[in-house]
């Protein structure tokens, strides 16, 4: 079983209907995760493109097995 890793990233897009995000991981120009679930306790108004986010990856081979759990400027 893989261990959970925490990553910092930049929000590139937010789907407020399905509560999913597209995130570019910090330090990588090519690694973008799409369809990442967003914690429901984050207000949709906070999910603004270019904001910093924290992402927990539970399985590095499955980006759907992750969650955006924090957002800041």
Secondary structure, DSSP 8 states (H G I E B T S, - for coil): ----EEEEEEEEEEETTTTEEEEEETT-SS-EEEEEEB-TTS-GGG--TT-EEEEEES-TT-TTSEEEEEEE-
